[in-house]
């Protein structure tokens, strides 16, 4: 239950950051990133859902951030702000609740797949010469 609450809180916080930052707004130079996301060197499960969120660590007028769905382990971002950024992930699977009564009502159990050390995001640099970014979320 704590994992479900934790996943929901992380998802809501990431949404608030992106909305508050004006996702994709162009206030400075941006780059395009595309790549794959794996966990411990393994592809994401076929039933995994997720997002990658990039926010600028600068307040000097750069674009504030961008987000994209992770589909089959791949993502594509169009407006990553150049410079130091924080990259966050929200990756999870859902399955019918184990409790038969909950399952009958359509309740889903959510399992967070992001390793703990990646829950707060990771600092990276978006460089104009760097368009391919692959992330392996190791434990």
KEBA-745854 format. One record per atom (N, C-alpha, C): residue in one letter; residue number from 1; atom name; x, y, z. Coordinates in steps of 0.001 Angstrom, whole numbers, plus 500000, padded with zeros to 6 digits. Atoms other than C-alpha are relative to their C-alpha. Layout:
N
   residuo   num   atomo        x        y        z
         A   NUM      CA        X        Y        Z
...
//
This chain:
139
   residuo   num   atomo        x        y        z
         X     1       N   500827   498815   500000
         X     1      CA   500000   500000   500000
         X     1       C   500878   501259   500000
         X     2       N   499113   498840   499966
         X     2      CA   502893   502357   500780
         X     2       C   500588   500287   498628
         X     3       N   499454   499795   501350
         X     3      CA   504281   501799   497277
         X     3       C   498979   500682   499109
         X     4       N   501046   499370   500802
         X     4      CA   500950   502737   495744
         X     4       C   499922   501479   500346
         X     5       N   500066   498605   499567
         X     5      CA   500773   505913   497813
         X     5       C   501234   500744   499521
         X     6       N   498755   499380   500440
         X     6      CA   504419   506651   497027
         X     6       C   499961   500292   498502
         X     7       N   500083   499817   501449
         X     7      CA   503820   506175   493286
         X     7       C   499049   501125   499636
         X     8       N   500979   498953   500269
         X     8      CA   500759   508390   493326
         X     8       C   500576   501364   500358
         X     9       N   499412   498727   499571
         X     9      CA   502592   511123   495262
         X     9       C   501058   500450   499002
         X    10       N   498954   499660   500966
         X    10      CA   505574   511004   492869
         X    10       C   499379   500488   498699
         X    11       N   500667   499622   501249
         X    11      CA   503263   511160   489857
         X    11       C   499389   501391   500116
         X    12       N   500616   498692   499803
         X    12      CA   501358   514131   491273
         X    12       C   501046   501101   500091
         X    13       N   498937   499005   499892
         X    13      CA   504575   515961   492164
         X    13       C   500620   500303   498642
         X    14       N   499417   499800   501322
         X    14      CA   506013   515409   488691
         X    14       C   499040   500812   499121
         X    15       N   500992   499259   500763
         X    15      CA   502767   516659   487139
         X    15       C   500001   501467   500417
         X    16       N   500010   498629   499490
         X    16      CA   502809   519745   489377
         X    16       C   501238   500758   499529
         X    17       N   498765   499347   500449
         X    17      CA   506436   520491   488453
         X    17       C   499884   500390   498538
         X    18       N   500095   499723   501432
         X    18      CA   505741   520238   484729
         X    18       C   498981   501095   499732
         X    19       N   501017   498981   500203
         X    19      CA   502542   522273   484884
         X    19       C   500489   501347   500515
         X    20       N   499504   498757   499411
         X    20      CA   504135   524861   487166
         X    20       C   501131   500619   499210
         X    21       N   498857   499502   500756
         X    21      CA   507145   525150   484922
         X    21       C   499647   500375   498571
         X    22       N   500366   499667   501373
         X    22      CA   505211   525635   481718
         X    22       C   500665   499074   499024
         X    23       N   499377   501033   500826
         X    23      CA   506211   522393   480015
         X    23       C   500133   500431   498545
         X    24       N   499760   499748   501404
         X    24      CA   507810   522991   476675
         X    24       C   500074   501476   499630
         X    25       N   499951   498591   500347
         X    25      CA   507770   526779   476890
         X    25       C   501413   500336   499521
         X    26       N   498696   499675   500563
         X    26      CA   510574   528232   474799
         X    26       C   500445   501365   500481
         X    27       N   499450   498756   499485
         X    27      CA   512413   530860   476816
         X    27       C   501506   500016   499831
         X    28       N   498564   500077   500198
         X    28      CA   515891   529791   475836
         X    28       C   500296   498847   499059
         X    29       N   499635   501068   500931
         X    29      CA   517837   527329   473718
         X    29       C   499601   498625   500530
         X    30       N   500395   501359   499640
         X    30      CA   516576   523775   473702
         X    30       C   500661   499005   499055
         X    31       N   499498   501089   500830
         X    31      CA   517719   520435   472326
         X    31       C   498953   498899   499975
         X    32       N   500861   501174   500078
         X    32      CA   515939   517281   471256
         X    32       C   500760   498811   500561
         X    33       N   499438   501235   499466
         X    33      CA   516593   514087   473181
         X    33       C   499090   498857   499593
         X    34       N   500759   501234   500171
         X    34      CA   515517   510595   472271
         X    34       C   500902   498867   500440
         X    35       N   499211   501130   499547
         X    35      CA   516585   507261   473590
         X    35       C   499149   498948   500658
         X    36       N   500695   501092   499334
         X    36      CA   515713   504276   475684
         X    36       C   500200   500095   501507
         X    37       N   499926   500104   498556
         X    37      CA   515069   503632   479338
         X    37       C   499952   498520   500340
         X    38       N   499967   501384   499536
         X    38      CA   516040   500302   480898
         X    38       C   500138   500016   501521
         X    39       N   499835   500139   498553
         X    39      CA   516068   499048   484470
         X    39       C   500942   498840   500245
         X    40       N   498950   500987   499760
         X    40      CA   519194   497191   485575
         X    40       C   500401   499278   498713
         X    41       N   499569   500542   501282
         X    41      CA   520121   496692   481928
         X    41       C   498947   499209   499252
         X    42       N   501071   500787   500619
         X    42      CA   516813   495010   481127
         X    42       C   498930   500922   499410
         X    43       N   501101   499198   500559
         X    43      CA   514035   496314   478874
         X    43       C   498851   500108   501012
         X    44       N   501173   499862   499143
         X    44      CA   510938   497606   480605
         X    44       C   499005   498889   499678
         X    45       N   501030   501009   500280
         X    45      CA   508161   495025   481000
         X    45       C   499014   500529   498953
         X    46       N   500904   499582   501073
         X    46      CA   505707   495085   478108
         X    46       C   498761   500716   500526
         X    47       N   501178   499343   499442
         X    47      CA   502916   496216   480439
         X    47       C   500355   501250   500808
         X    48       N   499579   498807   499251
         X    48      CA   504939   499114   481916
         X    48       C   499493   501261   499319
         X    49       N   500387   498672   500464
         X    49      CA   503713   502670   481596
         X    49       C   500942   500989   500660
         X    50       N   499115   499063   499332
         X    50      CA   505766   505715   482277
         X    50       C   500179   501305   499282
         X    51       N   499660   498684   500523
         X    51      CA   506993   509226   481737
         X    51       C   501424   500348   500400
         X    52       N   498727   499372   499676
         X    52      CA   510307   511012   481627
         X    52       C   499723   501493   500068
         X    53       N   500204   498568   499802
         X    53      CA   510348   514581   482933
         X    53       C   501369   500645   500172
         X    54       N   498739   499269   499911
         X    54      CA   513236   517013   482422
         X    54       C   499682   501436   500393
         X    55       N   500192   498620   499562
         X    55      CA   513369   520302   484313
         X    55       C   501355   500696   500091
         X    56       N   498776   499210   499963
         X    56      CA   515956   523047   484065
         X    56       C   500398   500292   501442
         X    57       N   499474   499624   498692
         X    57      CA   518172   523690   487085
         X    57       C   500463   501451   500001
         X    58       N   499573   498608   500139
         X    58      CA   518800   527231   485852
         X    58       C   498787   500916   500037
         X    59       N   501075   499007   500034
         X    59      CA   516686   530299   486401
         X    59       C   500412   501199   499161
         X    60       N   499483   498909   500822
         X    60      CA   518431   532346   483720
         X    60       C   499248   500149   498686
         X    61       N   500800   499792   501191
         X    61      CA   515630   532277   481181
         X    61       C   499948   498813   499066
         X    62       N   500061   501184   500855
         X    62      CA   516164   528821   479740
         X    62       C   498599   499412   500047
         X    63       N   501263   500730   499990
         X    63      CA   513175   526730   478787
         X    63       C   499932   499213   501295
         X    64       N   500105   500583   498673
         X    64      CA   511852   525290   482001
         X    64       C   499948   498484   500020
         X    65       N   500031   501454   499968
         X    65      CA   511285   521690   480998
         X    65       C   499190   499375   498888
         X    66       N   500728   500778   500994
         X    66      CA   509753   518982   478893
         X    66       C   499689   498641   500603
         X    67       N   500355   501341   499542
         X    67      CA   508101   515608   479391
         X    67       C   499529   499181   498808
         X    68       N   500460   500897   501069
         X    68      CA   507266   512579   477260
         X    68       C   499632   498659   500598
         X    69       N   500350   501362   499635
         X    69      CA   505654   509195   477541
         X    69       C   501157   499082   499626
         X    70       N   499046   501058   500329
         X    70      CA   507954   506189   477641
         X    70       C   499167   498857   499436
         X    71       N   500783   501026   500682
         X    71      CA   506544   503703   475127
         X    71       C   500940   498893   499544
         X    72       N   499136   501141   500324
         X    72      CA   508111   500251   474825
         X    72       C   501463   500312   500311
         X    73       N   498646   499673   499564
         X    73      CA   511152   501636   476645
         X    73       C   500640   501160   499274
         X    74       N   499424   498900   500774
         X    74      CA   511660   504526   474210
         X    74       C   499261   501309   500289
         X    75       N   500596   498690   499803
         X    75      CA   511043   508255   474560
         X    75       C   500568   500973   498973
         X    76       N   499522   498939   500871
         X    76      CA   511403   511420   472497
         X    76       C   499552   501333   500586
         X    77       N   500263   498670   499448
         X    77      CA   511656   514929   473968
         X    77       C   500387   501044   498960
         X    78       N   499769   498989   501028
         X    78      CA   511463   518006   471753
         X    78       C   500610   501297   500526
         X    79       N   499588   498695   499467
         X    79      CA   512285   520916   474099
         X    79       C   500749   499880   501314
         X    80       N   499179   500135   498797
         X    80      CA   514952   519937   476611
         X    80       C   500844   501266   500139
         X    81       N   499210   498775   499842
         X    81      CA   516484   523111   478045
         X    81       C   501491   499692   500054
         X    82       N   498557   500194   499961
         X    82      CA   520212   523387   477419
         X    82       C   500533   500374   501378
         X    83       N   499369   499739   498713
         X    83      CA   522414   523310   480499
         X    83       C   499690   498899   500987
         X    84       N   500218   500993   498950
         X    84      CA   522063   521527   483811
         X    84       C   498499   499772   500200
         X    85       N   501403   500384   499859
         X    85      CA   518773   519648   484148
         X    85       C   499879   498867   501016
         X    86       N   500316   501171   499188
         X    86      CA   517130   517171   486490
         X    86       C   499060   499127   499193
         X    87       N   500802   500967   500751
         X    87      CA   515737   514060   484829
         X    87       C   499314   499075   501000
         X    88       N   500786   500830   499092
         X    88      CA   512941   512231   486651
         X    88       C   499194   498984   499204
         X    89       N   500728   501086   500641
         X    89      CA   511095   509035   485867
         X    89       C   498825   499573   500858
         X    90       N   501162   500601   499356
         X    90      CA   507672   507648   486710
         X    90       C   499643   498786   499143
         X    91       N   500223   501230   500769
         X    91      CA   507485   504025   485555
         X    91       C   499319   498999   500922
         X    92       N   500773   500896   499147
         X    92      CA   504950   501544   486861
         X    92       C   499224   498988   499152
         X    93       N   500926   500960   500604
         X    93      CA   502790   498553   486076
         X    93       C   498737   499984   500838
         X    94       N   501259   500163   499275
         X    94      CA   499183   498007   487011
         X    94       C   499460   498606   499727
         X    95       N   500635   501315   500119
         X    95      CA   497282   494792   487598
         X    95       C   498735   500041   500847
         X    96       N   501205   500048   499171
         X    96      CA   493845   493948   488937
         X    96       C   500376   499730   501458
         X    97       N   499734   500154   498574
         X    97      CA   493764   494160   492727
         X    97       C   499959   498531   500401
         X    98       N   499955   501382   499524
         X    98      CA   494628   490956   494560
         X    98       C   498752   499636   500795
         X    99       N   501232   500230   499252
         X    99      CA   491596   491339   496785
         X    99       C   498852   499851   499005
         X   100       N   501065   500248   500991
         X   100      CA   488690   489783   494808
         X   100       C   498916   501077   499989
         X   101       N   501050   498976   499965
         X   101      CA   486190   492400   495994
         X   101       C   500479   501296   499354
         X   102       N   499436   498815   500635
         X   102      CA   488496   495252   494975
         X   102       C   500105   499800   498489
         X   103       N   499856   500296   501424
         X   103      CA   489209   493583   491634
         X   103       C   498651   500081   499301
         X   104       N   501345   499964   500576
         X   104      CA   485485   493219   491006
         X   104       C   499537   501437   499775
         X   105       N   500367   498586   500141
         X   105      CA   485096   496981   491501
         X   105       C   500931   500743   499054
         X   106       N   499087   499371   500956
         X   106      CA   487904   497661   489023
         X   106       C   501215   500655   500622
         X   107       N   498825   499429   499336
         X   107      CA   490532   498639   491595
         X   107       C   501256   499326   499450
         X   108       N   498739   500515   500536
         X   108      CA   494067   498259   490265
         X   108       C   501109   500164   501031
         X   109       N   498781   499892   499201
         X   109      CA   497283   497546   492165
         X   109       C   501079   500593   499101
         X   110       N   498934   499343   500753
         X   110      CA   500157   499768   491034
         X   110       C   501341   499633   500611
         X   111       N   498660   500330   499546
         X   111      CA   503788   498689   491246
         X   111       C   500983   500978   499381
         X   112       N   498990   499055   500454
         X   112      CA   506473   501368   491014
         X   112       C   501255   499221   499589
         X   113       N   498812   500700   500490
         X   113      CA   509442   500172   488929
         X   113       C   501288   500816   500129
         X   114       N   498814   499135   499913
         X   114      CA   511805   503114   489507
         X   114       C   500781   499658   501271
         X   115       N   499188   500291   498809
         X   115      CA   514665   502082   491819
         X   115       C   500087   501211   500923
         X   116       N   500019   498939   498991
         X   116      CA   514826   504097   495050
         X   116       C   500995   501113   499717
         X   117       N   498980   498957   500179
         X   117      CA   518050   505907   494164
         X   117       C   499679   500943   498838
         X   118       N   500404   499160   501122
         X   118      CA   516341   507339   491048
         X   118       C   498713   500778   500291
         X   119       N   501298   499396   499703
         X   119      CA   513169   508513   492807
         X   119       C   500053   501527   500037
         X   120       N   499880   498544   499926
         X   120      CA   514442   512076   493304
         X   120       C   500496   500612   498701
         X   121       N   499477   499504   501266
         X   121      CA   515723   512364   489751
         X   121       C   501521   499997   500006
         X   122       N   498555   499984   500159
         X   122      CA   519255   512638   488452
         X   122       C   500389   501267   499234
         X   123       N   499522   498797   500671
         X   123      CA   521221   515714   487421
         X   123       C   500798   499580   498766
         X   124       N   499322   500287   501264
         X   124      CA   522442   515689   483820
         X   124       C   500228   501338   499302
         X   125       N   499769   498791   500786
         X   125      CA   523592   518196   481208
         X   125       C   499465   499796   498598
         X   126       N   500523   500023   501369
         X   126      CA   521735   518915   477995
         X   126       C   500891   500882   499149
         X   127       N   499042   499319   500856
         X   127      CA   524293   519856   475378
         X   127       C   499450   500031   498580
         X   128       N   500516   499863   501367
         X   128      CA   523488   521100   471873
         X   128       C   500521   498915   499063
         X   129       N   499432   501045   500852
         X   129      CA   525673   518315   470427
         X   129       C   499562   498595   500423
         X   130       N   500366   501285   499426
         X   130      CA   523981   515544   472386
         X   130       C   498507   499757   499821
         X   131       N   501423   500220   500249
         X   131      CA   520680   514244   470993
         X   131       C   499528   498615   500430
         X   132       N   500375   501357   499591
         X   132      CA   520732   510563   471993
         X   132       C   500376   499818   501464
         X   133       N   499778   500206   498571
         X   133      CA   520329   509889   475714
         X   133       C   499288   498733   500420
         X   134       N   500565   501227   499471
         X   134      CA   519813   506409   477085
         X   134       C   500205   499985   501512
         X   135       N   499938   500050   498550
         X   135      CA   519083   505868   480763
         X   135       C   499805   498568   500470
         X   136       N   500139   501312   499344
         X   136      CA   519692   502631   482679
         X   136       C   499824   500271   501483
         X   137       N   500320   499738   498606
         X   137      CA   518001   502933   486040
         X   137       C   500456   498795   500823
         X   138       N   499446   501093   499220
         X   138      CA   520209   500750   488215
         X   138       C   499676   500182   501473
         X   139       N   500336   499947   498566
         X   139      CA   519484   499874   491839
         X   139       C   501146   500461   500824
//
